[in-house]
Amino acid sequence: HQPQKDTGKVISEEELGRMMKDYFLLQGWDENGNPPAVDPGI
């Protein structure tokens, strides 16, 4: 990884929250970042 220049840009906590929810959903997790329950099949 190469260090990036500081652009002075920031994102709000609201935007970060939206981005995290989108990421979690794309991973198949719930909106809190929890993966789906796994059925052990026993």
C-alpha positions as MATLAB code, in Angstrom:
seq = 'HQPQKDTGKVISEEELGRMMKDYFLLQGWDENGNPPAVDPGI';
ca = [
       0.000    0.000    0.000;
       1.107    3.491   -0.783;
       0.302    6.429    1.481;
      -2.281    8.780    0.026;
      -2.213   12.563    0.094;
      -4.462   14.199    2.662;
      -7.219   15.804    0.598;
      -8.925   17.395    3.580;
     -12.148   15.618    2.621;
     -14.189   13.978    5.333;
     -17.431   12.035    5.469;
     -20.127   12.521    8.045;
     -21.054    9.888   10.613;
     -24.385    9.514    8.769;
     -22.622    8.756    5.487;
     -20.272    6.303    7.201;
     -23.274    4.550    8.748;
     -24.968    4.250    5.340;
     -21.779    2.932    3.769;
     -21.362    0.348    6.535;
     -24.979   -0.841    6.205;
     -24.532   -1.193    2.428;
     -21.313   -3.156    2.955;
     -22.939   -5.453    5.506;
     -25.874   -6.154    3.199;
     -23.550   -6.890    0.274;
     -21.739   -9.405    2.494;
     -25.057  -11.094    3.323;
     -24.922   -9.875    6.931;
     -27.625   -8.061    8.882;
     -27.573   -4.283    9.274;
     -25.516   -4.632   12.470;
     -22.734   -6.566   10.751;
     -23.705   -9.997   12.052;
     -23.270  -12.910    9.644;
     -26.235  -15.231    9.152;
     -26.703  -18.001   11.683;
     -25.164  -21.265   10.566;
     -27.216  -24.424   10.974;
     -24.779  -27.120   12.120;
     -27.095  -29.759   10.624;
     -27.128  -31.847   13.781;
];
